[in-house]
Amino acid sequence: MNLLIVESPSKAKTIEKYLGKGWRVIASVGHVRDLVPENGSVDTENNFEMRWQIMPGKEKQIKLITDELKKADAVYLASDPDREGEAIAWHILDILRAKKLLAGKPVYRVAFHEITKKAVLAAIESPREIDQNLVDAYLVRRALDYLIGFGISPLLWRRNLGKSAGRVQSVAVKLVVDREREIESFKPIEYWSLTARCKTGADEFDAALSRFDGEKIEKLTIANKPHMDEILSAIGQPIISGSVSNIEKKKISRRPAAPFTTSTLQQEAARKLYFSSKRTMSAAQKLYEQGLITYMRTDATNLSADAIGDIRQYITATYGDKFVPKNANIYVTKSKNAQEAHEAIRPTHFDSATPAIDGDEARLYDLIWKRTIACQMTNAEFDSVAVDISTPRAVFHSVGTTRTFDGFMRVYTEDRDDSDDGKEAKLPALNIGDKIDIINLNPEQHFTQPPARYTEASLVKKLEELGIGRPSTYATIMSTIVDRKYVEQDRQRRFHPTAGGWVIASYLAKYFTDLVDVNFTAKTEDMLDDVSNGKTEKIPALNTFWTPTQTMISGARDIKTTEIIDEINAFMHQHLFGDGENKCPKCGGTLGIKLSKYGAFIGCANYPKCDYTKRLSDDNNDDKKSPNTDAEKNKNTSVDLGDGISFKIGRFGPYVTDGTRNAAAKQYTADTITIDIAREILAGNTKKSDPIEIGENPTTGKMIYFYPTGRYGSYISSDKVNVSVKEQPDLGKAIELINNKKPAARKAAGKKK
């Protein structure tokens, strides 16, 4: 019997079906071993030697592996084909060797990028050794994250500055804070535009002023209303007519977007589906484990020759020959360290059969399917016509664009951040010399706008552009900075720094400059890639990063708290007080940041003589009540344990849920719960379930709850209104369902209650 070890149980079930008799496939359920969580587990004085332990809750999984190993003739380590997957294989092998269970039994490392029978069998036919370079890159990354955590976090805790700092999360928070500082310091500039409503025959169209008295009109040329009035007076209003003085015609083609990488999938799912990065990766993981898409952590945009052939064949059969380009579309990967052996994210099959999936998985699969098909289709074609309408002193310019051939747009168009993506506008047929009646002039006042706050999509894009983070880390970064309460999202899903985010960003910017420097962090990512590629060895790489970081930590230990607070006040002055003075309204003393175990707040320097305080908030620093209790803070705790199982804390205390079942877990915390424990709890609690808080309904101010089990199935409930649902909806969908319930039904529901 052959034993094959993968990461997830659902993947194990799929692969065991492919392999059949003579094979046993079991899951490690992710990582099985980690550093001992105490100081000194990475010995910086002894070549960064690392002390490991079996992760709490994973003893049963290790026992399962060792029991099956005793019956096996050979072992195949088939964890995911990336740095973390290689590390899992290495850890398992190291544990088995230490237990002396491998005598005479060969061990093979196999990796596949899609869970199809063909790919799995091909991988088993071509096994390899564990890639020590990938393992070393993991060890460097893990050591650095550990050293930063145990080096900086105590400094934060001791002074109530924050919960944690990290290589990448700290840069992400700083980017959000820096953007907020740009917005707060932004000074809007007034400018005006002039649009003419033009008419020829029965057709009307708009044209913008482009020249006046021979001067080109730029965006900021018309600076104020007097200037605008001067131009209007000179042109004359109403104008009787102008004429077409110039026409430029050209054909434009638009190429389809490349197939998805991890980053672009997260960005597009955020724009089109309103998914968080974490939600996107959770759905993608399930699709991958069911064998429906290729591996979802990749920065490559290339497709296999077989896949391209299948896609082109599908396009021909479905849309016709004219939608298939003569040669396959090839996309160049932008990431300089992308592993070209990997593929972009794509479906594994290209027949017309629709997979039996629903919910997030169905929506994400549809997005991946359309993007993949479109990437191998012909360009979309447009006719563009630009005309100039001349009057004695002014020239107005108009552009019309008409799509003449759909090409890939028959299937899919990519969204853009902060853009309407250029809506098509048509112009009537015109010739030079044609008379144009200008029937109205519309002057408009504008002000320049500050840079937009980051969304998850644009922040991931920015990190990728800067070379910070890698495909496997973006979702974790986004969820971490939200969970740690360093940033929060508004109704437009844009990030705002919280008071805690401002404080930690100001502290790190002053005392850990390199840690939040984008260039330094990007170089660290490059270094990790160099270790992966065998260009740099593990110990020199660790020394390169740790030496300056250790110096920063040592220098920050003895700095007085009063000095730190002064620096934070200087950094945050504009945010807290704008252009005004920071004077206490009660005694005239100086106001500034104060730190407590409940977070930062504004206080008077004359304390205790003056007890004036003001809570820091994110809506113009309005006065608020005292900080929440620890219980209230933990109310929305959510920990993703993997395989769709989460640990949460709701109104009735801690519980675990898999989306359809949930069960109380009152004896556990976010630090002690494991996926195995969660599975056991769920297995023994399938009949009765506690309600799950979804969020507050802004219309009524009442909480919306999800009940996984009820007399007629799962449902949501709020303010005596119940709505049946197939699965737990997100907050936006829940609000819509509750608020749109018919009045008669609402009344009846109320009577029943």
Secondary structure, 3 states (H helix, E strand, C coil): CEEEEECCHHHHHHHHHHHCCCEEEEECCCCCEEECCCCCCEECCCCCEECEEECCCCHHHHHHHHHHHHHCCEEEECCCCCHHHHHHHHHHHHHHHHCCCCCCCCEEECCCCECCHHHHHHHHHCCECCCHHHHHHHHHHHHHHHHHHHHHHHHHHHCCCCCCCCCCHHHHHHHHHHHHHHHHHCCCCEEEEEEEEEEECCEEEEEEEEEECCEECCCCCCCCHHHHHHHHHHHCCCCCCEEEEEEEEEEEEECCCCCECHHHHHHHHHHHHCCCHHHHHHHHHHHHHCCCEECCCCCCCCCCHHHHHHHHHHHHHHHCHHHCCCCCCCCCCCCCCCCCCCCCECECCCCCCCCCCCHHHHHHHHHHHHHHHHHCCCCEEEEEEEEEEECCCEEEEEEEEEEEECHHHHCCCCCCCCCCCCCCCCCCCCCCCCEEEEEEEEEEEEECCCCCCCEHHHHHHHHHHHCCCCCCCHHHHHHHHHHCCCEEECCCCEEEECHHHHHHHHHHHHHCCCCCCHHHHHHHHHHHHHHHCCCCCHHHHHHHHHHHHHHHHHHHHCCCHHHHHHHHHHHHHHHHHCCCCCECCCCCCEEEEEEECCEEEEEECCCCCCCCEEECCCCCCCCCCCCCCHHHHHHHCEEEEECCEEEEEECCEEEEECCCCEEECCCCCCCCCCHHHHHHHHHCCCCCCCCEEEEECCCCCCEEEEECCCCCCCEEEECCEEEECCCCCCHHHHHHHHHCCCHHHHHHHHHHC
